[in-house]
Amino acid sequence: MSVEREVARGEPMTSAANVVEVRIAAEPAQLAVMRAVVGDLAMRADYDVDSIADLRLAVDEACSSLVRLAAPEATLVCRFRTADDALSVTAEVISDDAFGPRKDTFSWRVLSALADVVSTSVESDPAAANGSHLVRIELTKGRTAHV
């Protein structure tokens, strides 16, 4: 596992945008790391308890979907971006599957209900000669206003 943190370049100083990247083996036993990271980032960004739980579950669903598609020995990469009003997650893995996660599943419905915006994409992996693909899920959840 590796963790990298950097202050996003080119962002206004008032946005306080940060990016944290975590790389783990694409195995179900490793998913607790991603849940812990997003939970900690959401807590530090002052999300309410329900939103933190939603983000943990959404990241778990997204990463679980990608682990099922992952090529053998693949690495799951998640980038967490915090901004003043939202937390965004980009999760990606190398896969032999050219189609990506199915959107007609219960898992996708749960993911869509937990996040404000969810999208997926599949790209040919230019670094691989074996026809592998980079499968990506992106999600964003805004912070609920405190009353």
Backbone bond lengths (Angstrom), bond angles and torsions (degrees), N, CA, C in turn:
res aa  C-N    CA-C-N  psi(-1)  N-CA   C-N-CA  omega(-1)  CA-C   N-CA-C  phi
1 M - - - 1.445 - - 1.517 107.82 -
2 S 1.314 115.35 140.48 1.455 119.72 173.77 1.515 109.34 -135.03
3 V 1.310 115.85 148.45 1.458 121.62 -179.75 1.517 107.70 -129.95
4 E 1.323 115.95 132.64 1.454 121.00 176.57 1.515 108.12 -128.44
5 R 1.317 116.59 141.88 1.464 121.14 178.19 1.521 107.76 -132.30
6 E 1.311 115.52 134.92 1.459 119.48 177.58 1.514 109.40 -145.70
7 V 1.308 115.13 149.62 1.458 119.96 173.01 1.512 106.42 -81.18
8 A 1.326 116.57 128.03 1.460 120.99 -177.68 1.524 110.02 -62.04
9 R 1.310 115.86 133.56 1.464 121.83 179.77 1.523 109.27 -84.49
10 G 1.307 116.16 150.20 1.450 120.22 174.99 1.520 114.79 79.54
11 E 1.309 118.41 1.57 1.458 121.89 178.97 1.518 109.24 -91.30
12 P 1.326 117.64 146.58 1.461 118.90 174.86 1.524 110.18 -60.73
13 M 1.299 116.58 144.87 1.460 120.77 -178.24 1.522 112.35 -60.29
14 T 1.331 117.85 -24.70 1.458 120.21 -178.31 1.522 112.64 -77.99
15 S 1.343 118.97 -14.88 1.460 120.32 -176.55 1.519 112.59 -78.79
16 A 1.319 118.13 -23.08 1.463 123.16 -179.46 1.521 111.88 52.58
17 A 1.324 117.50 37.18 1.463 121.55 -179.03 1.521 110.09 -74.80
18 N 1.313 116.00 134.74 1.457 123.64 176.81 1.513 109.02 -131.80
19 V 1.319 115.58 150.20 1.455 121.08 175.24 1.521 108.00 -123.81
20 V 1.327 116.24 129.94 1.457 122.80 174.31 1.515 106.69 -119.51
21 E 1.330 117.62 128.21 1.464 121.83 178.76 1.521 108.93 -114.69
22 V 1.333 115.95 132.48 1.457 122.12 179.32 1.522 108.13 -126.65
23 R 1.335 116.70 133.67 1.468 122.87 178.15 1.524 108.22 -121.31
24 I 1.327 115.42 127.22 1.463 120.92 178.24 1.521 109.00 -137.29
25 A 1.321 116.52 164.16 1.460 120.26 172.50 1.522 107.90 -63.30
26 A 1.322 116.87 139.32 1.468 121.33 -178.92 1.525 109.30 -78.07
27 E 1.330 115.05 72.37 1.464 122.99 -178.91 1.525 108.65 -133.66
28 P 1.333 117.35 142.94 1.468 120.43 -178.37 1.531 113.77 -55.14
29 A 1.317 117.85 -35.18 1.465 121.12 -177.71 1.528 112.48 -64.99
30 Q 1.317 118.23 -18.65 1.462 122.21 -177.24 1.529 113.87 -90.83
31 L 1.332 118.09 -8.53 1.464 121.18 -172.43 1.528 113.86 -66.01
32 A 1.312 117.37 -23.10 1.470 120.28 178.32 1.531 111.05 -59.93
33 V 1.322 116.95 -29.99 1.468 120.74 178.50 1.525 110.11 -62.25
34 M 1.337 116.47 -46.19 1.469 120.36 -178.61 1.530 111.08 -65.79
35 R 1.341 116.42 -39.82 1.472 119.70 177.38 1.523 110.64 -62.03
36 A 1.321 116.67 -41.88 1.467 120.72 -179.36 1.532 111.32 -65.52
37 V 1.319 116.78 -41.59 1.470 120.12 -178.73 1.520 110.62 -64.38
38 V 1.340 117.47 -49.64 1.468 118.95 -177.99 1.527 110.75 -65.58
39 G 1.325 117.63 -36.29 1.465 120.32 177.39 1.515 111.87 -62.83
40 D 1.330 116.38 -43.36 1.461 120.43 179.31 1.531 111.34 -65.98
41 L 1.325 117.02 -44.20 1.467 119.95 179.65 1.525 111.36 -63.51
42 A 1.330 116.83 -41.34 1.470 120.49 179.64 1.528 110.78 -66.02
43 M 1.325 116.49 -39.63 1.462 120.03 178.61 1.531 110.18 -63.98
44 R 1.316 117.13 -44.75 1.468 121.11 179.34 1.526 112.07 -65.71
45 A 1.349 116.21 -26.53 1.471 120.73 178.45 1.521 111.37 -87.42
46 D 1.329 116.75 6.98 1.459 123.08 175.21 1.528 113.98 68.87
47 Y 1.338 116.63 35.91 1.464 120.21 171.84 1.521 108.71 -74.72
48 D 1.335 116.64 152.20 1.463 119.17 177.41 1.531 109.40 -75.54
49 V 1.322 115.86 165.85 1.465 121.85 -173.93 1.528 111.93 -58.64
50 D 1.325 117.69 -41.77 1.464 120.55 179.88 1.525 111.64 -65.06
51 S 1.312 117.32 -40.87 1.468 120.84 179.06 1.524 111.44 -66.89
52 I 1.322 116.87 -36.03 1.466 120.66 176.59 1.521 109.82 -63.46
53 A 1.324 116.95 -44.47 1.466 120.78 177.84 1.526 110.70 -62.79
54 D 1.333 117.01 -41.53 1.466 121.00 177.82 1.525 110.99 -60.90
55 L 1.321 116.95 -43.80 1.463 120.51 -179.94 1.521 111.68 -65.11
56 R 1.324 117.25 -41.79 1.468 119.88 177.80 1.523 110.81 -60.11
57 L 1.326 115.93 -45.94 1.463 119.95 -179.52 1.527 111.27 -67.41
58 A 1.326 117.61 -39.76 1.468 121.04 179.35 1.529 110.89 -63.47
59 V 1.320 117.06 -44.22 1.462 120.49 178.41 1.521 110.11 -64.78
60 D 1.325 117.37 -39.74 1.459 120.55 177.40 1.533 110.91 -61.59
61 E 1.327 117.67 -44.62 1.470 121.35 178.76 1.524 111.15 -63.16
62 A 1.328 116.90 -46.23 1.466 120.70 -179.44 1.528 110.72 -62.13
63 C 1.313 116.26 -48.48 1.462 120.01 -178.45 1.526 112.03 -67.53
64 S 1.319 117.64 -37.47 1.467 120.82 176.76 1.522 110.78 -61.91
65 S 1.325 116.34 -41.86 1.465 120.26 177.70 1.523 110.80 -60.97
66 L 1.312 116.71 -41.72 1.462 120.29 -179.41 1.524 112.24 -71.72
67 V 1.321 117.45 -36.79 1.466 120.60 178.16 1.527 110.14 -61.42
68 R 1.337 116.96 -38.95 1.470 120.25 178.26 1.526 111.70 -63.32
69 L 1.325 117.33 -28.92 1.465 122.03 -178.57 1.529 113.21 -93.13
70 A 1.309 117.45 -10.59 1.462 121.89 -171.21 1.523 112.91 -64.22
71 A 1.322 114.44 142.41 1.459 121.00 172.54 1.531 108.19 -69.58
72 P 1.333 117.52 156.96 1.469 119.55 177.44 1.532 110.94 -55.92
73 E 1.309 116.36 138.82 1.464 123.55 178.96 1.532 113.58 65.82
74 A 1.320 118.31 17.19 1.470 121.38 -178.87 1.528 110.83 -73.96
75 T 1.316 114.80 159.19 1.460 123.16 175.65 1.523 108.63 -108.51
76 L 1.318 116.16 133.51 1.459 122.16 174.37 1.527 107.36 -92.50
77 V 1.331 116.02 125.79 1.464 121.68 -178.59 1.521 108.49 -116.05
78 C 1.326 116.66 127.46 1.468 121.63 175.06 1.516 108.90 -123.13
79 R 1.330 115.16 133.63 1.454 122.24 173.03 1.522 107.67 -115.27
80 F 1.311 115.73 123.41 1.460 122.96 -179.45 1.521 107.16 -107.92
81 R 1.320 116.95 125.50 1.466 121.40 -178.92 1.524 108.41 -121.42
82 T 1.320 115.45 119.56 1.459 119.90 177.42 1.521 109.14 -103.33
83 A 1.305 115.14 138.68 1.460 122.49 176.08 1.521 106.93 -134.11
84 D 1.315 116.83 178.82 1.458 120.65 -177.10 1.524 112.99 -59.33
85 D 1.326 117.06 -34.79 1.462 119.74 -172.30 1.520 115.23 -120.23
86 A 1.342 119.07 -0.31 1.463 119.97 -176.16 1.521 111.00 -157.88
87 L 1.319 114.56 158.39 1.454 122.33 172.63 1.521 106.10 -121.92
88 S 1.320 116.83 125.73 1.463 121.94 -179.15 1.516 109.49 -115.93
89 V 1.330 115.86 144.41 1.456 122.31 179.82 1.520 108.28 -128.97
90 T 1.311 115.88 131.49 1.460 121.96 172.04 1.517 106.45 -119.17
91 A 1.329 116.68 118.84 1.462 122.47 179.13 1.520 107.77 -116.66
92 E 1.333 116.47 136.56 1.460 119.06 -178.74 1.516 111.20 -148.26
93 V 1.343 113.45 154.53 1.453 120.69 -178.32 1.530 108.32 -152.08
94 I 1.321 116.48 152.55 1.462 121.29 173.27 1.524 107.61 -83.02
95 S 1.337 115.41 133.96 1.460 121.36 -175.61 1.521 109.96 -138.23
96 D 1.324 115.53 153.42 1.463 120.83 171.65 1.521 110.21 -84.47
97 D 1.322 117.28 -10.86 1.468 124.21 -178.74 1.526 109.63 -83.89
98 A 1.315 116.70 126.99 1.467 121.17 -178.81 1.521 112.65 -90.51
99 F 1.331 117.80 2.28 1.461 120.10 -172.92 1.519 114.25 -109.12
100 G 1.300 119.22 -20.71 1.456 121.10 179.75 1.510 112.58 75.87
101 P 1.333 116.70 -172.21 1.466 120.59 -177.81 1.525 111.33 -68.19
102 R 1.303 115.20 142.39 1.466 120.63 177.76 1.519 109.22 -77.87
103 K 1.325 115.53 140.68 1.462 120.93 -178.62 1.524 112.73 -95.81
104 D 1.324 117.43 1.62 1.462 120.76 -179.98 1.529 111.70 -104.66
105 T 1.331 116.85 26.69 1.457 121.30 -178.06 1.530 110.95 -109.04
106 F 1.321 115.06 161.85 1.465 120.49 175.59 1.530 110.33 -61.17
107 S 1.314 116.54 -39.80 1.460 121.34 179.79 1.529 111.30 -58.39
108 W 1.333 117.57 -42.86 1.466 120.51 179.95 1.528 110.76 -67.92
109 R 1.331 116.74 -36.68 1.473 119.80 177.57 1.525 111.17 -64.15
110 V 1.320 116.07 -42.47 1.467 120.21 177.37 1.524 109.63 -61.16
111 L 1.315 116.24 -47.29 1.458 121.35 179.66 1.526 111.28 -58.95
112 S 1.310 116.85 -44.10 1.469 121.62 -179.93 1.522 112.20 -66.24
113 A 1.326 117.07 -31.97 1.465 120.82 179.40 1.535 111.80 -75.50
114 L 1.316 117.20 -29.66 1.461 121.27 -175.37 1.526 113.94 -84.16
115 A 1.319 116.91 -26.81 1.470 121.07 -177.68 1.520 109.78 -112.49
116 D 1.323 116.22 155.75 1.465 120.66 178.14 1.523 111.58 -74.35
117 V 1.329 116.59 -37.37 1.465 122.42 -179.62 1.521 108.12 -136.47
118 V 1.345 116.85 132.30 1.461 121.92 176.83 1.519 108.16 -136.37
119 S 1.324 116.25 135.47 1.463 120.01 175.56 1.521 109.15 -145.93
120 T 1.316 115.33 161.81 1.455 121.04 177.70 1.515 108.87 -137.71
121 S 1.317 115.54 153.12 1.457 120.40 176.62 1.522 109.32 -149.39
122 V 1.326 114.97 156.27 1.460 122.19 177.33 1.522 107.36 -132.44
123 E 1.323 116.21 129.55 1.462 121.88 178.71 1.517 108.79 -128.67
124 S 1.324 116.69 146.76 1.461 119.85 171.72 1.518 107.98 -63.92
125 D 1.327 115.97 139.65 1.459 120.17 179.52 1.526 108.79 -86.52
126 P 1.324 117.77 107.61 1.462 119.74 -176.80 1.529 113.33 -66.30
127 A 1.313 117.68 -19.72 1.462 121.04 -178.83 1.523 112.38 -83.08
128 A 1.332 117.45 -10.53 1.464 120.65 -176.20 1.524 110.45 -110.64
129 A 1.312 115.31 134.85 1.463 120.61 178.43 1.527 111.12 -92.45
130 N 1.329 117.02 -3.38 1.463 120.66 -174.32 1.523 113.53 -96.73
131 G 1.322 118.52 12.06 1.462 120.73 178.19 1.514 114.57 80.56
132 S 1.324 117.73 19.39 1.462 120.59 178.34 1.523 110.44 -70.59
133 H 1.331 114.22 162.05 1.460 121.02 -179.35 1.523 110.05 -129.74
134 L 1.316 115.45 150.52 1.459 122.05 173.75 1.522 106.92 -95.87
135 V 1.329 115.94 113.37 1.466 121.69 -178.96 1.520 107.44 -102.77
136 R 1.331 115.67 130.80 1.466 120.91 -173.69 1.527 110.54 -130.84
137 I 1.324 115.63 140.29 1.465 122.64 169.62 1.521 106.67 -123.06
138 E 1.325 116.20 130.86 1.458 121.74 177.81 1.521 108.90 -120.79
139 L 1.317 116.34 136.85 1.461 120.35 177.33 1.516 110.10 -141.48
140 T 1.321 114.19 151.69 1.464 121.45 179.11 1.517 109.23 -137.50
141 K 1.322 115.71 137.95 1.461 121.22 174.66 1.523 107.93 -132.20
142 G 1.322 114.98 124.92 1.455 120.46 177.63 1.517 110.89 -80.14
143 R 1.307 114.69 160.23 1.460 119.95 178.93 1.520 109.16 -83.52
144 T 1.327 116.94 135.48 1.454 122.45 176.29 1.521 108.59 -74.93
145 A 1.309 115.69 135.08 1.467 119.97 179.68 1.522 109.92 -67.04
146 H 1.324 116.33 135.25 1.469 121.07 176.83 1.524 108.99 -80.84
147 V 1.332 115.35 137.14 1.466 120.00 -179.26 1.506 109.69 -104.03
